[in-house]
Amino acid sequence: MKFRLEKDLLGERKIEASAYFGINTKRALENFNLCGKIVNLNLIKEIALIKKAAAMVNADLKEIGNVKANAIIKASEEVIDGKFDDQFELSAFQGGAGTSTNMNVNEVIANRAIEILGGEKGDYVLVHPLNDVNMSQSTNDVYPTALRITAIRQIRKLSGCLADLQEELQIKENKFSDMIKLGRTQLMDALPMMAGQGFGAYAKAIARDRWRIYKVEERLREINIGGTAIGTGLNATNKFIYEMTDVLQNLTGLGLARSDYPMDVTQNCDVFVEVSGLLKSLAVNLLKISNDLRLLNSGPRGGIGEIILPKVQAGSTIMPGKVNPVIAEMVGQVSMRVISNDTAITMASASGQLELNAFTPLIAECLLESLELLEKTVIIFKEKCIEDIQVNEKRCEKNLESSTAIVTALVHYIGYDRASQLAEKALKGNKTIKKVLCEEKILSKEKIDEIMNPYQLTKPGIPGK
């Protein structure tokens, strides 16, 4: 294997001749030699987009020659297109507030630009990772800006998926609107309801999540590019700062805005906590809905069995015929992961000190993982669970008939205490409330039928009036 020698302030390192990264990345690979996750590639590509924008602006401001700028722009575009994904293998968990990641991008772009200009990788006289690719920038304004852009793009995808899930739940609300079933509180028999009403409640919860997540994009549009190291803008001119914002708006198609106080955006990460909190709210709703579906699907003979989830795979290596609610279980596990990510984001954001938060890489990893997991999970949940879900109408009717839930409809006619006595008698005698009513001759059969009308029992008002 051939190597090239690169130097930095700490000494020298041999770099594989074929590698596009340089000595800074090499040291980071050695220092953060952790198994597991690498830096999110979508974040890498948005950093490369910022490098492209910076080259365009610096060329326009005559800070860099057009030939060199065009080589940097082309190299950046190739990174964005994924041609060098294998050159970005740094651990997502790294010290330095993202400096290693920024340098990884700088080095890959610089070495590719050198190649474009006809030079050999490592010949930084042609294109320098810091002097040229990172001109007028710092990790501390590049990294947060790239994270915000990445998060906005992912939020838009997630919001669209939630709209589809909401619509599918509303379809089920209408489809099952005439199927009566037993409603439960604290897992105990409560009141009759229509099966569609349950799906309608789920749809309302997802609608809230969709709207909250859609709106939170606004919080992320304020960027600190040009603020450089601590937000004061040292080594970046006002022309660079304003033009960078304009160019990034054009390149991304997003409504990005220059921060009127970059020092705030550079050091404070509360906006990511806010976004994560809304993702946690979605996770809470998904966890609740998935648990409801698992419970209502339980059985098929020994459980509630009022709904039937789609069968997607065999469920046991030892119990023949067993089919588990694996999609709902997957949704629950992802939800738990998102909730735990929110805790990590909260702690990391609160742990920033003075003019910078050193734990931004953890924030980025957790936030982007939550967004990507939720997007994929919502799609799978809709397509493999909600779309083909069925209601076991006969089981619903049987469970409702054998419960004491409908006794509440009698309170207006016979009072709470007498209704309680009827419920106890029905349970002890293993009889239906309707049968006990007929035996006691408390109300006429016609009145009982009128009160027990399922369409009245599931709507506001006093049944039978």
C-alpha positions as CSV (number, residue, x, y, z in Angstrom):
1,M,0.0,0.0,0.0
2,K,1.3,3.5,-0.9
3,F,1.3,6.3,1.6
4,R,1.8,10.1,1.6
5,L,3.1,12.1,4.5
6,E,1.2,14.9,6.0
7,K,2.1,17.3,8.8
8,D,0.2,19.3,11.4
9,L,1.2,21.1,14.6
10,L,1.4,17.8,16.5
11,G,3.7,16.1,14.0
12,E,3.4,13.8,11.0
13,R,1.2,11.0,9.9
14,K,1.2,8.5,7.1
15,I,-2.0,8.7,5.0
16,E,-3.1,6.1,2.5
17,A,-2.3,7.5,-0.9
18,S,-5.8,6.7,-2.1
19,A,-7.5,8.5,0.7
20,Y,-9.1,11.9,0.1
21,F,-9.1,12.7,3.8
22,G,-6.0,14.1,5.4
23,I,-4.1,14.2,8.7
24,N,-6.9,15.9,10.8
25,T,-9.4,13.2,9.8
26,K,-6.7,10.5,10.4
27,R,-6.1,11.7,13.9
28,A,-9.9,11.8,14.6
29,L,-10.3,8.2,13.3
30,E,-7.6,7.2,15.8
31,N,-8.9,9.2,18.7
32,F,-12.6,8.3,18.3
33,N,-12.2,4.7,17.4
34,L,-15.6,3.7,18.5
35,C,-17.7,1.0,17.1
36,G,-21.2,1.9,15.9
37,K,-22.5,5.0,14.2
38,I,-20.7,7.2,11.9
39,V,-21.6,10.9,11.2
40,N,-24.9,11.2,9.5
41,L,-24.2,11.4,5.7
42,N,-27.0,13.9,5.2
43,L,-25.2,16.3,7.6
44,I,-22.0,15.7,5.6
45,K,-23.7,16.7,2.4
46,E,-25.1,19.9,3.8
47,I,-21.7,20.9,5.1
48,A,-20.4,20.3,1.6
49,L,-23.2,22.5,0.3
50,I,-22.0,25.3,2.6
51,K,-18.5,24.8,1.2
52,K,-19.8,25.2,-2.3
53,A,-21.7,28.4,-1.3
54,A,-18.6,29.8,0.4
55,A,-16.5,29.1,-2.7
56,M,-19.1,30.9,-4.8
57,V,-19.2,33.9,-2.5
58,N,-15.4,34.1,-2.0
59,A,-14.9,34.0,-5.8
60,D,-17.5,36.8,-6.2
61,L,-15.7,38.9,-3.6
62,K,-12.4,38.3,-5.3
63,E,-11.0,36.5,-2.3
64,I,-10.2,33.4,-4.3
65,G,-9.5,32.8,-8.0
66,N,-12.2,31.5,-10.3
67,V,-10.2,28.4,-11.3
68,K,-9.6,27.3,-7.7
69,A,-13.2,28.2,-6.7
70,N,-14.7,26.2,-9.6
71,A,-12.6,23.2,-8.5
72,I,-13.9,23.5,-5.0
73,I,-17.4,23.9,-6.2
74,K,-17.2,20.8,-8.4
75,A,-15.6,18.7,-5.6
76,S,-18.3,19.9,-3.2
77,E,-21.0,18.8,-5.7
78,E,-19.5,15.4,-6.0
79,V,-19.5,15.0,-2.2
80,I,-23.2,16.1,-2.2
81,D,-23.9,13.5,-4.9
82,G,-22.5,10.8,-2.6
83,K,-19.4,9.9,-4.7
84,F,-17.1,10.0,-1.7
85,D,-19.4,8.6,1.0
86,D,-16.7,6.0,1.9
87,Q,-14.4,8.9,2.9
88,F,-16.6,9.9,5.8
89,E,-16.3,7.3,8.5
90,L,-15.8,9.3,11.7
91,S,-17.7,8.3,14.7
92,A,-20.8,10.4,15.4
93,F,-19.6,10.7,19.0
94,Q,-16.5,12.9,18.9
95,G,-15.0,15.7,20.9
96,G,-14.3,19.2,19.4
97,A,-17.9,20.4,18.8
98,G,-17.8,18.9,15.3
99,T,-14.4,20.2,14.2
100,S,-13.3,16.7,13.1
101,T,-16.3,16.4,10.8
102,N,-15.8,19.9,9.4
103,M,-12.1,19.1,8.7
104,N,-13.1,15.7,7.2
105,V,-15.2,17.6,4.7
106,N,-12.6,20.3,4.1
107,E,-9.9,17.7,3.4
108,V,-11.9,15.5,1.1
109,I,-13.1,18.6,-1.0
110,A,-9.6,20.0,-1.0
111,N,-8.0,16.8,-2.2
112,R,-10.6,16.2,-4.9
113,A,-10.2,19.8,-6.0
114,I,-6.5,19.3,-6.2
115,E,-7.1,16.2,-8.5
116,I,-9.5,18.3,-10.7
117,L,-6.7,20.8,-11.1
118,G,-4.3,18.1,-12.1
119,G,-2.3,17.8,-8.9
120,E,-1.6,15.0,-6.4
121,K,-3.6,14.5,-3.3
122,G,-1.9,16.2,-0.3
123,D,-0.4,19.0,-2.4
124,Y,-2.2,21.7,-0.4
125,V,-0.3,24.5,-2.2
126,L,-2.9,24.1,-5.0
127,V,-6.0,24.0,-2.7
128,H,-5.7,24.2,1.1
129,P,-8.4,22.6,3.3
130,L,-8.4,25.6,5.7
131,N,-7.1,28.6,3.7
132,D,-9.3,27.9,0.7
133,V,-12.2,25.4,1.4
134,N,-12.8,26.8,4.9
135,M,-12.1,30.5,4.0
136,S,-14.2,32.9,6.2
137,Q,-15.7,30.0,8.1
138,S,-15.4,28.2,11.4
139,T,-16.8,24.8,12.5
140,N,-18.8,26.8,14.9
141,D,-20.9,28.5,12.3
142,V,-20.7,25.8,9.5
143,Y,-21.8,22.9,11.7
144,P,-24.9,24.5,13.3
145,T,-26.0,25.9,10.0
146,A,-25.7,22.5,8.3
147,L,-27.5,20.8,11.1
148,R,-30.4,23.2,10.8
149,I,-30.7,22.8,7.1
150,T,-30.5,19.0,7.4
151,A,-33.2,19.0,10.1
152,I,-35.5,21.3,8.1
153,R,-35.3,18.9,5.1
154,Q,-36.1,15.9,7.3
155,I,-38.9,17.7,9.1
156,R,-40.6,18.4,5.8
157,K,-40.5,14.7,4.9
158,L,-41.8,13.7,8.3
159,S,-44.6,16.2,8.1
160,G,-45.7,14.7,4.8
161,C,-45.7,11.2,6.1
162,L,-47.7,12.2,9.1
163,A,-50.3,13.8,6.8
164,D,-50.6,10.4,5.0
165,L,-51.0,8.5,8.4
166,Q,-53.6,11.0,9.6
167,E,-55.6,10.5,6.3
168,E,-55.4,6.7,6.7
169,L,-56.7,6.9,10.3
170,Q,-59.5,9.1,9.1
171,I,-60.4,6.6,6.4
172,K,-60.6,3.9,9.2
173,E,-62.7,6.3,11.3
174,N,-65.3,6.5,8.5
175,K,-65.0,2.8,7.6
176,F,-65.7,1.6,11.1
177,S,-68.2,4.3,12.0
178,D,-71.2,1.9,12.3
179,M,-69.4,-0.8,14.3
180,I,-70.2,-0.6,18.0
181,K,-67.7,-1.9,20.6
182,L,-66.8,-1.7,24.2
183,G,-64.9,1.3,25.4
184,R,-62.5,0.9,28.4
185,T,-61.0,3.1,31.0
186,Q,-58.1,1.8,33.1
187,L,-58.5,-1.5,31.2
188,M,-62.0,-1.9,32.7
189,D,-65.3,-1.9,30.9
190,A,-66.6,1.6,30.6
191,L,-69.0,2.8,27.9
192,P,-70.1,1.7,24.4
193,M,-68.4,3.5,21.5
194,M,-68.1,3.1,17.8
195,A,-64.9,1.5,16.6
196,G,-64.4,4.4,14.2
197,Q,-64.4,6.8,17.1
198,G,-61.2,5.2,18.4
199,F,-59.5,5.7,15.1
200,G,-60.8,9.3,15.0
201,A,-59.1,10.0,18.3
202,Y,-55.8,8.6,16.9
203,A,-56.2,10.8,13.8
204,K,-56.7,13.9,16.0
205,A,-53.5,13.1,18.0
206,I,-51.5,12.6,14.8
207,A,-52.9,15.8,13.3
208,R,-51.6,17.8,16.3
209,D,-48.2,16.2,15.9
210,R,-48.2,17.0,12.2
211,W,-49.0,20.6,12.7
212,R,-46.5,21.1,15.5
213,I,-43.7,19.5,13.6
214,Y,-44.6,21.4,10.4
215,K,-44.5,24.8,12.3
216,V,-41.3,24.1,14.2
217,E,-39.3,24.4,10.9
218,E,-39.6,28.2,11.5
219,R,-37.4,27.9,14.6
220,L,-34.6,26.4,12.6
221,R,-34.4,28.9,9.7
222,E,-32.2,31.4,11.6
223,I,-28.6,30.6,10.8
224,N,-25.3,31.9,12.2
225,I,-23.1,31.4,9.1
226,G,-20.5,34.2,9.0
227,G,-20.4,34.3,12.8
228,T,-17.2,32.3,12.7
229,A,-15.7,31.1,16.0
230,I,-17.9,32.6,18.7
231,G,-20.5,34.6,16.7
232,T,-18.6,37.9,16.5
233,G,-17.8,37.4,12.8
234,L,-14.0,37.8,13.0
235,N,-12.4,37.0,9.6
236,A,-15.7,37.2,7.8
237,T,-16.7,40.4,6.1
238,N,-20.2,41.8,6.2
239,K,-20.4,41.3,2.5
240,F,-19.5,37.6,2.9
241,I,-22.1,37.1,5.7
242,Y,-25.0,38.7,3.8
243,E,-24.1,37.1,0.5
244,M,-23.7,33.6,2.1
245,T,-27.2,33.8,3.4
246,D,-28.6,34.7,0.0
247,V,-26.6,32.0,-1.8
248,L,-27.7,29.3,0.7
249,Q,-31.3,30.4,0.3
250,N,-31.0,29.9,-3.5
251,L,-29.1,26.6,-3.2
252,T,-31.4,25.0,-0.6
253,G,-34.7,26.5,-1.6
254,L,-35.4,27.1,2.1
255,G,-36.4,30.3,3.8
256,L,-33.2,30.7,5.7
257,A,-32.5,34.0,7.6
258,R,-29.3,35.5,8.9
259,S,-29.3,35.7,12.6
260,D,-29.4,39.3,14.0
261,Y,-27.3,38.0,16.9
262,P,-25.0,35.2,15.7
263,M,-23.5,34.7,19.1
264,D,-26.8,33.5,20.4
265,V,-27.2,30.8,17.7
266,T,-23.5,29.8,18.1
267,Q,-23.7,29.0,21.8
268,N,-27.4,28.2,22.6
269,C,-28.9,25.0,21.4
270,D,-32.4,25.3,23.0
271,V,-34.0,25.3,19.5
272,F,-32.9,21.7,19.1
273,V,-34.4,20.8,22.4
274,E,-37.7,22.4,21.3
275,V,-37.7,20.4,18.0
276,S,-36.8,17.2,19.9
277,G,-39.6,17.8,22.4
278,L,-42.1,17.9,19.6
279,L,-40.6,14.7,18.2
280,K,-41.0,13.2,21.7
281,S,-44.7,14.2,21.7
282,L,-45.1,12.3,18.4
283,A,-43.3,9.3,19.9
284,V,-45.6,9.4,22.9
285,N,-48.7,9.3,20.7
286,L,-47.2,6.6,18.4
287,L,-46.3,4.5,21.5
288,K,-49.8,4.9,22.9
289,I,-51.5,4.0,19.6
290,S,-49.3,1.0,19.0
291,N,-49.9,-0.3,22.5
292,D,-53.7,0.1,22.0
293,L,-53.6,-1.8,18.8
294,R,-51.5,-4.6,20.3
295,L,-54.0,-4.9,23.2
296,L,-57.1,-4.8,21.1
297,N,-55.5,-7.4,18.7
298,S,-54.5,-9.7,21.6
299,G,-55.6,-13.3,21.3
300,P,-56.8,-14.4,18.8
301,R,-58.9,-16.6,21.1
302,G,-57.6,-15.8,24.6
303,G,-57.4,-12.0,24.4
304,I,-59.6,-9.0,23.5
305,G,-59.5,-9.8,19.8
306,E,-61.6,-6.8,18.7
307,I,-59.3,-5.7,16.0
308,I,-57.3,-7.8,13.6
309,L,-53.8,-6.5,12.6
310,P,-52.3,-7.6,9.3
311,K,-50.3,-10.8,9.5
312,V,-46.8,-9.9,8.2
313,Q,-44.6,-12.7,9.4
314,A,-44.6,-15.9,11.5
315,G,-44.2,-15.2,15.2
316,S,-42.5,-18.1,16.9
317,T,-39.7,-20.6,16.4
318,I,-41.5,-23.0,18.8
319,M,-45.2,-22.2,18.8
320,P,-46.8,-23.1,15.4
321,G,-49.4,-20.8,14.1
322,K,-48.4,-17.9,16.4
323,V,-48.4,-14.5,14.6
324,N,-47.1,-11.5,16.6
325,P,-48.0,-7.8,16.2
326,V,-44.5,-7.0,15.0
327,I,-45.2,-3.7,13.2
328,A,-46.9,-2.3,16.3
329,E,-44.0,-3.6,18.4
330,M,-41.5,-1.9,16.1
331,V,-43.4,1.4,16.3
332,G,-43.2,1.1,20.1
333,Q,-39.5,0.5,20.2
334,V,-38.7,3.4,17.8
335,S,-40.9,5.6,20.0
336,M,-38.9,4.6,23.1
337,R,-35.6,5.4,21.2
338,V,-36.9,8.9,20.2
339,I,-37.9,9.6,23.8
340,S,-34.4,8.5,25.0
341,N,-32.8,10.6,22.3
342,D,-34.7,13.6,23.6
343,T,-33.1,13.1,27.0
344,A,-29.7,13.0,25.5
345,I,-30.4,16.2,23.4
346,T,-31.7,17.9,26.6
347,M,-28.6,17.0,28.6
348,A,-26.2,17.9,25.8
349,S,-27.8,21.3,25.1
350,A,-27.8,22.1,28.8
351,S,-24.1,21.2,29.1
352,G,-22.8,23.9,26.7
353,Q,-20.4,26.3,28.3
354,L,-19.8,30.0,27.6
355,E,-19.5,30.8,23.9
356,L,-19.9,27.2,22.4
357,N,-21.5,23.9,23.0
358,A,-18.9,21.1,22.7
359,F,-21.6,18.5,22.6
360,T,-23.2,19.5,19.4
361,P,-22.2,16.2,17.7
362,L,-24.4,14.3,20.1
363,I,-27.3,16.7,19.5
364,A,-26.9,16.2,15.8
365,E,-26.7,12.5,15.9
366,C,-29.7,12.1,18.2
367,L,-31.9,14.7,16.5
368,L,-31.2,13.4,12.9
369,E,-31.6,9.8,14.1
370,S,-35.0,10.6,15.6
371,L,-36.2,12.4,12.5
372,E,-35.1,9.7,10.1
373,L,-36.4,6.9,12.3
374,L,-39.8,8.5,12.7
375,E,-40.2,9.2,9.0
376,K,-39.5,5.6,8.1
377,T,-41.6,4.2,11.0
378,V,-44.6,6.3,10.1
379,I,-44.5,5.1,6.5
380,I,-44.2,1.4,7.6
381,F,-46.9,1.8,10.3
382,K,-49.3,3.2,7.7
383,E,-48.5,0.7,4.9
384,K,-48.1,-2.5,6.9
385,C,-50.5,-2.0,9.8
386,I,-53.1,0.7,9.5
387,E,-54.1,0.3,5.8
388,D,-55.2,-3.3,6.2
389,I,-56.4,-3.3,9.8
390,Q,-59.8,-5.0,10.4
391,V,-62.5,-4.8,13.1
392,N,-63.9,-8.1,14.4
393,E,-67.5,-7.0,14.6
394,K,-68.8,-10.2,16.1
395,R,-66.2,-10.1,18.9
396,C,-67.0,-6.5,19.5
397,E,-70.7,-7.2,19.9
398,K,-70.1,-10.2,22.1
399,N,-67.7,-8.3,24.5
400,L,-70.1,-5.4,24.7
401,E,-73.2,-7.6,25.3
402,S,-71.5,-9.5,28.1
403,S,-70.2,-6.4,29.9
404,T,-71.9,-4.1,32.3
405,A,-70.9,-1.0,30.3
406,I,-74.4,-0.1,29.2
407,V,-75.7,0.2,32.7
408,T,-74.5,3.8,32.8
409,A,-77.2,4.6,30.3
410,L,-79.8,3.8,33.0
411,V,-78.5,6.3,35.6
412,H,-80.9,9.0,34.5
413,Y,-83.9,6.6,34.9
414,I,-83.1,4.6,38.0
415,G,-80.3,6.4,39.7
416,Y,-76.6,5.5,40.3
417,D,-77.2,3.2,43.3
418,R,-79.8,1.1,41.7
419,A,-77.8,0.9,38.5
420,S,-74.8,-0.3,40.6
421,Q,-77.0,-3.1,42.1
422,L,-78.1,-4.2,38.6
423,A,-74.5,-4.3,37.4
424,E,-73.5,-6.4,40.4
425,K,-76.4,-8.8,39.9
426,A,-75.6,-9.2,36.2
427,L,-72.0,-10.0,37.0
428,K,-72.8,-12.5,39.8
429,G,-75.5,-14.2,37.7
430,N,-73.4,-14.1,34.5
431,K,-76.3,-12.3,32.8
432,T,-76.5,-9.3,30.5
433,I,-77.8,-6.0,31.8
434,K,-80.6,-6.2,29.4
435,K,-81.7,-9.6,30.7
436,V,-81.6,-8.4,34.3
437,L,-83.7,-5.4,33.4
438,C,-86.3,-7.6,31.9
439,E,-86.4,-9.9,34.8
440,E,-86.7,-7.1,37.3
441,K,-89.4,-5.4,35.2
442,I,-88.0,-2.0,36.1
443,L,-88.6,-0.6,32.6
444,S,-90.7,-1.7,29.7
445,K,-89.1,-3.8,26.9
446,E,-89.8,-1.0,24.5
447,K,-88.1,1.6,26.7
448,I,-85.1,-0.7,27.3
449,D,-84.7,-1.1,23.6
450,E,-85.0,2.6,23.1
451,I,-82.4,3.4,25.8
452,M,-80.0,0.7,24.5
453,N,-80.0,2.0,21.0
454,P,-76.3,1.9,20.1
455,Y,-76.4,5.1,18.0
456,Q,-77.6,7.0,21.1
457,L,-75.2,5.3,23.5
458,T,-72.2,6.6,21.6
459,K,-73.3,10.3,21.2
460,P,-73.9,13.2,23.6
461,G,-77.3,13.3,25.4
462,I,-79.5,11.1,27.5
463,P,-80.4,7.8,25.7
464,G,-84.1,7.2,25.2
465,K,-84.9,10.9,25.3
